[in-house]
């Protein structure tokens, strides 16, 4: 019952960011691998990253920019999941984008292409891309370009787009809060570290934290 409630919560959080065909699988990944998923504001230096477990954060940490359209978001998430799977298989002994990572990424792309995770006009290019290793840098750049031209709604990571119970970070100090109660213009939130209650503007742009 607990896993069902957790799955429904993650599904509600992720549904604005992912194509429907990929949603249930991604929820299972998060729960099965205890992934700490951060949906961030736009970063010009990168679209996403994967961080290894540490004593302070024992789970796997993946971040993806929240301003991406669902197909581009899925592509970046699969890229980072391939890093996680490579680490689980090989540890630190292989290159970040070496043969092992390319194999994992290729298999993930094949699966989500076949189940309808990407738009039909990009599918032939994706099939050409994942069918041969080493993966083509030229095709990778073209796929990225094609998927990112779809504009994501500006309010994707607004506080008022999130369900009660969501944990998020806001501000330069990156304090973590939990959304407690929806109000008209300012929502009641709890500081996770101190337990203190605050109100935050409903239209604030926040970094969503999804963890097992």
N, C-alpha and C positions, 0 to 999 in steps of 0.2 A: 504493500500500500504506500509506503514511504517512497519507493522508487517511482511509483506511478505519479505521485504528487510532484516529485522532483522533475520527472520527465515533462509533465504538463507545464510547469513553471518555465523550464528551459525552452520548451516549444513556444510559449508565449513571448519570451524575450527574443528569441532568434528569428521568429517568423517575419519581421520587417526586413531582415538582412539577407535571407537565403531564398533561393528558388524552392517552391513546395516539394519538388522531387528529391531534394537533398536534406530536408529538414529533419526527418526522423532519424536518418543515419547519423547526422551531426550530433543530435541529442544523445544517441547511444555512445558515440565516441567520447563525448564530454564525461558521461557518467562512468563508462568502462575504464577510461584511462585517467580519471580524476584531473581533467584538464581545467586549468584556471584560464578562462578566455576573457580577454579584455577587448572591448569594442571602443576604439579611441576616436578622438577628433582627428581631423586631417593632419597628417605629417608629410611634409614635402620631401623628407629624406628617405622615406620608406613607406610601403603599403602594409607591411606586417612583419612580425618576427616570431621566432621560437626561442625560448630560454630553457636551459636544462634545469632539472630539479636542484635545489639547494637546501641546506639545513633550515634556512628561514622560510623557504617556499618549497616544500617537498614535492608538490605536484608539478606536472608539466605546465608551462605558461606560454600561451599563444596570444598575440595581439593582432588585430586587423583594423584598419581604418574604417570608421563607420560611415564615411561619406560615399563609399563605393556603391554602385548598383548591385543587386543580388547576384548576378552572374560573375561580376568582377570580384565581389566579396568571396564567393565560393572558390574561385580560382586561387586567390591568395591564401585562403584557409587550407586548401588542399596542398599547396606548396609548403606551408608550415607543418601540416600533419605529416607530410613525407619526411621532414626533418626529424620529427618526433619518432616515427617508426624506424628510421635509419639509426637513430641513437639507441633505441631499444634493441635493435638487431646487432649493432656493431660497436656501441659505445662511442668513444672519442677517437677511434683508430682510423677513421676514413675522412676524406675531404668533404666539406659541407655540401658541395654540389657535384660530388663524384658519381661514379657508376652506380653505387648502392642507392644513393638518394634518387637518381634518375629512374631507376627501376621502380621504386616505390611510387614516385610521382606519376610515372607513366601508367601504372596499374590503377591508381586513384582516378586519373583523368579518364581512362578508358571506361571505368565503371560509371562515373557520373555523366559522361557523355551519352552512354547507352541508355541510362534511365531518365534522360531528359533534363539534366541540370543546366544545360547551356542552350542558347538560342540556335535554331536550325541553320541559320546562315553561317555560323561559326563552326558547326560540327565537322564539315569536311576538312577544314584546316586543323582542327584538334586531332582528328584521326590521323592525318599525315604527321602531325607533331609527335604523338605518343607511340607511333608504330615503329620508330627506329631510334635506337640509342647508339651514339650520343645524340641527345636532343638538340634540335636546331635552334640556335640563338635567333636567327632571322625570323623563324616562325613564332618563337616565343614573344618577340617584340611586337609582331603583327597581331597576334591573339590578344595581348595586353591592350594594344591600341583599339582594337575592334570592340572589346568588351567594356572599356572605360568611357566610350562616347555616350553611353546611356546615362542620363543625369539622374542621380538619386535625390529624392525630396529633401529639402533643407532641414525638415524637422525630424529626421530619422533618429537622432540621438538627443532630442529635446526631452527634458524631464517628464513633460506631460504626455509623452508617447509610451511611457513605461508602466508596467503593472505594479501594484502595491507589493512590497517585499523585495523589490529590486535593490541590489547593492550597486553603488556608483561612486566615482571619485569626481571631485570638482575643485578647481583652483590650483594654484601653483604648489601648494603644500601637499596636494594629492591625498587629502584625508578621505577615508571611506565612510559613506553614509548608507543608511537603509531607508527606503521610502516607506513611511508609516501610514500616512493618511492624506488622501487627495482633498485639497481645498480649492477655493475658486481661483486665486491668482498666486498664492504662495503655499507650497505643500510642506506638511510636517515631516521631518526626517530625523533619524537618530544617528549620532556619531557612533560608529561601531566600536571605536577604541575606548571612549569615555562613557557612553550611554546617554550623553546629554542630548536634549531635543533642540532642533533648530527649524526654522522655516526657510525654504529655498524657492526662488521664483519658478513658477511652472514652466516658463519658456527658457530656462537655463540650459545650456549645452553641457552635457555630462559625459563621462567615460563609464560605460557599463562594465560591471565585473560579473562574470558568470563562472562560478566554481562549483566543484563537486560537493 
